[in-house]
Amino acid sequence: MGYFYILGTLLFTIYGQIILKWRLNQLGVFPESLFGKLKFLFNAFFDFYIISGFASAFLASLFWMAAMTQFEITKAYPFMSIAPALVFLIGVFFLGEVFTWGKVFGLALIILGTIVTVKF
């Protein structure tokens, strides 16, 4: 059951980050003027999708608390490094972000480090 909690943490964390980026892209660039900033933040704060991202972050923290009852942090935390790889793939395929081989190489190193940390 412990790995289910880690998976929940990952999925809710990734959802929250992706939905925030997607929705903020739609809302536009953060304005320069103070009034523009306040209006932007007001609109963002009451946006359904952004609220769902905040809720997702809260759920991720609940799953993480449950995972911490099942694992040592040194065993559980390396799994969180899978998030950048998944965010990279989602960002490229669904948000149109830039694909580079340097990012792929870096992510491969992160995943390799995760495997070494968990196994040894």
KASULHU-V343166 format. One record per residue. RES is the residue in three letters. PHI is phi in whole degrees, -180 to 180 (* if undefined). PSI is psi as a letter, one per 20 degrees, with the letter a starting at -180 (NA if undefined). D_LAST is the distance of its C-alpha to the last C-alpha in Angstrom with 2 decimals. Layout:
res=RES phi=PHI psi=PSI d_last=D_LAST
res=RES phi=PHI psi=PSI d_last=D_LAST
This chain:
res=MET phi=* psi=h d_last=21.58
res=GLY phi=-60 psi=h d_last=18.82
res=TYR phi=-69 psi=h d_last=17.71
res=PHE phi=-62 psi=h d_last=21.44
res=TYR phi=-67 psi=h d_last=21.54
res=ILE phi=-66 psi=g d_last=18.85
res=LEU phi=-60 psi=g d_last=20.81
res=GLY phi=-60 psi=g d_last=23.99
res=THR phi=-59 psi=g d_last=22.74
res=LEU phi=-62 psi=g d_last=21.90
res=LEU phi=-64 psi=g d_last=25.19
res=PHE phi=-70 psi=h d_last=27.38
res=THR phi=-65 psi=g d_last=25.94
res=ILE phi=-65 psi=g d_last=26.48
res=TYR phi=-57 psi=g d_last=29.87
res=GLY phi=-58 psi=g d_last=30.99
res=GLN phi=-70 psi=g d_last=30.20
res=ILE phi=-67 psi=g d_last=31.70
res=ILE phi=-67 psi=h d_last=34.78
res=LEU phi=-64 psi=g d_last=35.44
res=LYS phi=-64 psi=g d_last=35.30
res=TRP phi=-59 psi=g d_last=37.44
res=ARG phi=-70 psi=h d_last=40.02
res=LEU phi=-66 psi=h d_last=40.23
res=ASN phi=-60 psi=h d_last=40.84
res=GLN phi=-72 psi=h d_last=43.76
res=LEU phi=-76 psi=i d_last=45.11
res=GLY phi=101 psi=a d_last=45.36
res=VAL phi=-77 psi=q d_last=44.86
res=PHE phi=-64 psi=p d_last=44.76
res=PRO phi=-67 psi=r d_last=48.38
res=GLU phi=-84 psi=h d_last=49.63
res=SER phi=-76 psi=q d_last=52.28
res=LEU phi=-62 psi=g d_last=51.65
res=PHE phi=-62 psi=g d_last=53.50
res=GLY phi=-62 psi=g d_last=51.59
res=LYS phi=-65 psi=g d_last=48.24
res=LEU phi=-63 psi=g d_last=49.36
res=LYS phi=-65 psi=g d_last=50.62
res=PHE phi=-59 psi=g d_last=47.45
res=LEU phi=-64 psi=h d_last=45.24
res=PHE phi=-61 psi=g d_last=47.65
res=ASN phi=-63 psi=g d_last=47.57
res=ALA phi=-68 psi=g d_last=43.79
res=PHE phi=-63 psi=h d_last=43.31
res=PHE phi=-102 psi=j d_last=45.54
res=ASP phi=-79 psi=p d_last=44.26
res=PHE phi=-55 psi=g d_last=43.08
res=TYR phi=-67 psi=h d_last=40.08
res=ILE phi=-67 psi=g d_last=38.94
res=ILE phi=-60 psi=g d_last=39.40
res=SER phi=-65 psi=h d_last=37.22
res=GLY phi=-66 psi=g d_last=34.51
res=PHE phi=-64 psi=g d_last=34.80
res=ALA phi=-62 psi=h d_last=34.75
res=SER phi=-63 psi=g d_last=31.63
res=ALA phi=-63 psi=h d_last=29.87
res=PHE phi=-65 psi=g d_last=31.06
res=LEU phi=-62 psi=h d_last=29.81
res=ALA phi=-59 psi=h d_last=26.37
res=SER phi=-68 psi=h d_last=26.33
res=LEU phi=-66 psi=g d_last=27.38
res=PHE phi=-63 psi=h d_last=24.61
res=TRP phi=-66 psi=g d_last=22.11
res=MET phi=-60 psi=g d_last=23.71
res=ALA phi=-64 psi=g d_last=23.35
res=ALA phi=-63 psi=h d_last=19.65
res=MET phi=-67 psi=i d_last=19.24
res=THR phi=-82 psi=i d_last=20.86
res=GLN phi=-105 psi=h d_last=18.29
res=PHE phi=-134 psi=q d_last=14.88
res=GLU phi=-71 psi=q d_last=13.56
res=ILE phi=-63 psi=h d_last=14.17
res=THR phi=-68 psi=i d_last=10.76
res=LYS phi=-91 psi=h d_last=9.63
res=ALA phi=-83 psi=g d_last=12.96
res=TYR phi=-63 psi=h d_last=13.89
res=PRO phi=-56 psi=h d_last=11.72
res=PHE phi=-64 psi=h d_last=13.74
res=MET phi=-68 psi=i d_last=16.78
res=SER phi=-76 psi=i d_last=16.17
res=ILE phi=-74 psi=h d_last=17.35
res=ALA phi=-56 psi=g d_last=20.72
res=PRO phi=-59 psi=h d_last=21.81
res=ALA phi=-66 psi=g d_last=21.51
res=LEU phi=-69 psi=h d_last=23.55
res=VAL phi=-64 psi=h d_last=25.97
res=PHE phi=-59 psi=g d_last=26.47
res=LEU phi=-63 psi=g d_last=27.45
res=ILE phi=-66 psi=g d_last=29.68
res=GLY phi=-61 psi=g d_last=31.18
res=VAL phi=-69 psi=g d_last=32.12
res=PHE phi=-81 psi=h d_last=33.50
res=PHE phi=-112 psi=h d_last=35.14
res=LEU phi=-107 psi=i d_last=35.91
res=GLY phi=72 psi=k d_last=36.84
res=GLU phi=-77 psi=r d_last=34.49
res=VAL phi=-77 psi=p d_last=34.05
res=PHE phi=-93 psi=p d_last=31.66
res=THR phi=-136 psi=q d_last=30.47
res=TRP phi=-69 psi=h d_last=28.23
res=GLY phi=-61 psi=g d_last=26.84
res=LYS phi=-64 psi=g d_last=25.57
res=VAL phi=-63 psi=g d_last=24.07
res=PHE phi=-62 psi=g d_last=22.32
res=GLY phi=-61 psi=g d_last=21.01
res=LEU phi=-66 psi=h d_last=19.79
res=ALA phi=-63 psi=h d_last=18.07
res=LEU phi=-65 psi=h d_last=16.17
res=ILE phi=-63 psi=g d_last=15.29
res=ILE phi=-65 psi=g d_last=14.12
res=LEU phi=-61 psi=g d_last=12.06
res=GLY phi=-62 psi=h d_last=10.47
res=THR phi=-63 psi=g d_last=10.00
res=ILE phi=-61 psi=g d_last=8.33
res=VAL phi=-63 psi=g d_last=5.82
res=THR phi=-65 psi=g d_last=5.54
res=VAL phi=-73 psi=h d_last=5.73
res=LYS phi=-75 psi=h d_last=3.79
res=PHE phi=-118 psi=NA d_last=0.00
